[in-house]
């Protein structure tokens, strides 16, 4: 394993280190938009919830969901990242917010094409965040 060097410290190369730091910043920035005790969904189900324990997060990859955990994998082998059903997750849990992980028109291009549930009930809110349409009328401090 190589090492990353800077003027002040040496750190081992870790997979997703940059991605994790971006997600941590995104999570902390979300305090401007997401009220306490809201519900949200994110594929980065470790970093974002760690920095926002005041939000109830839904894991769309279904590690804790009986229905999704029993579905057929969509890829050959990528542990913990091969099963999902966005229509099911969004319609069952109805999260108020969806953290977008990549810039595209849907929640996450890697995981799916736009679902009917997403098109019907969600809309772009601010960069990296989608909001459930019936929550837009709430008095959010933007």
Order of alpha helices (4+ residues) and beta strands (2+ residues): beta-beta-alpha-beta-alpha-beta-alpha-alpha-beta-alpha-beta-beta
